[in-house]
Amino acid sequence: MISHLITGGCSFSTGDDTNGWPGHLTQFLQQRNPNLTTSHCGKNSAGQEYIQKRIMSRLCELIDQGVDPKEMLVVVMWSGTSRKSWFIDNPTMMERMVNGWPNFNGGMTDQFLNLTNNSIDDPGTFTTNNGSEFRYNRNGGWYLTVNGSDCQLEFVQQHYLLDKEVNGVGKTHSSLENIIFLQNFCKLYNIKMVSQFFMNHVYTDIHRHKDHEIMKYLYNQLDQTAIIKQGMFEYLHRALDIEEDDAVLLTHDERKYRQNKYNLNYFAQDGFHPADQGNKVWCDDVLIPFINEQV
């Protein structure tokens, strides 16, 4: 029996016991075990490294608290291949980054984050160019970036120049390495784990580079039986009569228009992230049947 559920991922996975796909999964598992406890570790803008570290640190805490690893279930929705995180506590670098963020016009999250909890020990604030306000930890912590566009400092920009193509072998190697790291930790402690992907490209990148020398040894460790290779984002476009390969080509406004046309609420008002109906469809159609079969 599953006694403790641990979920993690990016902004597609920031639900709790009642919201998002983590909420729908929690309610399903509570039908089996009304005493189920949960740890939801999803965080906006998180990439594979930060996702892996947050979940693994929580697993270590649970093991130390005496929770039986064999009664745990880890369900991860891995994020974009090129997302990156750095731990930064140099005040000079932090000041330069904070001073630059008001010029950025795009998706952002709180910055210099703790790993094991969502608190900001010594909070400061910054406002991006589109008027959104965010907090940051003055004491330092994890800086998260989706693609480096939010920071023009050299160390960030150079990171995104190292591969000869978008989602190249270097970025994909780092992505897969963190997936394998968490997978093998769970296997070591007999913890059940299911991997899923927020978009198709994450697994496609892995498979595309699988024969490269820095990928092959990792790919050969990947437990294919514990992976949902279908991306959630593309799957939700099926009801909008959109081919999966065309899903990323829609603008946010076009996506909202299409779902309004079909009287659906699969995507949120931002036209990108899953709404409650989309999360439920994903769980009912894909995630829960997979867990019933594999766990």
N, C-alpha and C positions, 0 to 999 in steps of 0.2 A: 504493500500500500504506500502511496505517496503521502508523506506527512508534511513536507515543506517544498514549496515551489519557489524557484529563483528565476526571474526573467531579466533580460537586459537587451540593450540595443541603442539606437539613436532616437530621433524625434518620432519615428514610427512606433516606438516602443516605450513611451513615457507614461503608460497607463498605470493604474493601481488596481486594487481589488474589484473595482466596479467600472473602470474605464479602459478603453483601448483593447487591443487583442489580449494583453495580460489580464484585463478584467474579465473578458469572456472566458478565457481559459481557466482562470481562478474559479469562476462560478461553476464551470463544468466539473472541475476536480473536487469542488466542495460537495457535489452530489454523491461522490464516492466516499469522501471523508469530510464530514462537517467540521472536524477539528483541524483542518488544513491551515498551516501558517505560510506566510509568503514574505519574500524579499524582492521588491521590484527596483531594478538598478538602471533602467533606461535613462538616457540623458541627451538632450538636444545637442546636435553637432558631433556627437561622439563617433570616433572611428574604431577600428578593430582593437588597437592597443588599449585605449581607455575602457572600452567595453570589457575586454578580457580582464584587465586589472581590477575593475570594480566588482565583477562577478567573482573572480578568484579570491579577492580579499574578503568578500562576504562569505564565501564557502569556508575559508579558514576560520573565520569567526564562529560560524555555525558548528564546525567540527570541534572547536575548542569549548563550545557551550554544551557539547554532548549530544547534538542532533546526529542521528544515525545516517551516515552517508548513503546507505542503501535505500533509505526512504526519501532521499532528495531527488528532485527533478529540475534540471537546468534547461530552460528553453531560451535560446538566443536568436535574435534577428540581426544578423551582421549587416554592417553599413557599407558606405561607399569605399571602393578600393583606395582612392587617393587621399582619404581623410587622414589627418595627422595630429598628434598631440605631443607637446613638450612640457616638461616640468620646469618652471621658471620662477626663481625667487631673487634674482638680481634686481635691486630697486631701479637701477638706471635703465635696464632693458624694459622693465615693466612700465616705467614712466613714458618711455618713447612709444610703446605700443598703445597705452591708454590715450596719449595725446593724439595718436593717429586715427583712432577709431571713430571720432566724430566726422571724419571725411568719408567713411565707408557707408555705402548705400546697398544693403543686402541682408541676408539672413545672418543672425548673430545669436549668441547665448551668453550667459554669465561666464566670467573668465577667471583664471587662476584658481581652479576649483580644488576642493578636497577630493580624495579618492574614496573614502569610506562613508561619507555622509554628504548631505546637500547643504550644510550650513556654510555661511561666509563668516569667518572668524572676526575680521576687521574690515567691514565693507566700505568700499567706495563705489561711486556710480559713474557711468559715462553714457552719453546719448549719441547714437549713430545719426547719419545724415538724414535718414527717413523719419527721425523723431522718436525712435524706440529707445527706451532707457534700460540699461543692464547694470548688474552689480559686478564687482570684482573683489578679490581678496587681496588686501594690501600686503599681507604676509607672504604672498606668492602661492603658486599651486599649478594646476594643469591648464595650459592654454590649448584650446581646441580650434582647429580650422578645417573647413570643408574642402577648400581648394587653394588656400593661400591668398585669395583676393582681398581679404580683410586687413592684411598687414604687408607693408612694402619693405620691411626690414630685410636685410640681405640674407640672413640665415633661413628665413621662410621662403623667399623667392628662389634661392639657389636649390633648396630641396625639390621644388617643382620643376627645375631645369635638368635634373639628373637623368631622367628617363627620356629616351628619344621619341616616345609617344605617350599620349594620355593613358593612364592606367597601364603603364609599361611593366616590364618584368620586375623592376626594382620595387615599385609600389605594391605589385601583386605578391611578391615574395614576402614583404612585411605583413600584408594582409593575411596571407595563409599561415605564416609563422605564428601569429597570435591565435588564429583559429585552432591550430594544432596544439599550441601550448595549453589552451583551456581544455580541449578534447582529451589530451593525454593525462592532464591532472585529474579530470573526472574519472577516467578509466583506472587510474592508480588507486582511487578511493572507492571504486565501484559506484560512482554517482551516475545516474541516468542523465543523458544529455541529448537534446534535439537542436539541430542548427537549421535556420531558415535565413532568407536573404530579402532585404527590403526592395531590391531591384534585381532584374535578371543579370545585369552586367557583372555583379560581384562573383557569382560562380562561373560565368562565362569567361571572365578574365583569368580565373584560376585554371580552367580547363584549357584555355588557349595557350597558356605558357607552361603547361604541365611537364613538357619534355626538356625544358631548359635546365642546365646543371644546378642552378640554385633553387629550382622549384621541384625537381623530380623526387628528391628524397623526402620532401614534405608531402607532396601529392600522394606518394605511395603509402603514407601513414593515415591519410584522410579516410575516415569511416564513412563510406558512401551510403551505408544502410541507415545512418542517423541524420541524413541531410534531406531537406526539402529544397530541391534545386529551382523550383518555380519561384520567381520573384513576386512578392505581394503586389507591388505597384502595377506591374503589367497584367497580373491576373484580374485585378479589379476593372480593367478596361474591357474585358470580354463582354460585359453587360452593356457597354456603351457602343458596341459594334465597331470596336477599334482593334486592328491587328496589333499583336504585342510589340512587334518591331516599330510600329508607328506611335506607340504610347508616349515615348519621350519627345516626340516631335510636336505634340499639342502644346499650345500655350495654356497657362492656368485658366484664362478666361474661356478658351475653347473647351477645356475640360468641364468647367462649370456649366457651360451652355449645353453640352452633350448630356450631362447627367440630369439637368432640368428637363430636357427634351424627353427623357425616358422616365421622368418622375422618380429619380433615385437620389440617394444621399450617401454615395460611396466616398466622396471626397469632401474635405472641409472647405470653409469659405476661402481659404488661401488658394484653392484649386490644385493642391498637390498632395497634402497629407491625408491619410484615410480618416473618414468620419466614422461615427459609431456603426452605421449600417455596413460600411465597408469592412470594418474590423470584425463584425459578427459574421459576415459572409466568408471572410478568410478563415476564421476559426471553424465554422460549420462545414465548409467545403473542403478545406485543405488541412489545417493544423490538427484539429481534433481527430479526424479519421486517421491521420498519420500516427498520432500518439496512441490511439486505440490499437493500431496494428503493431507498432514497434515497442511500446513501453508496457 
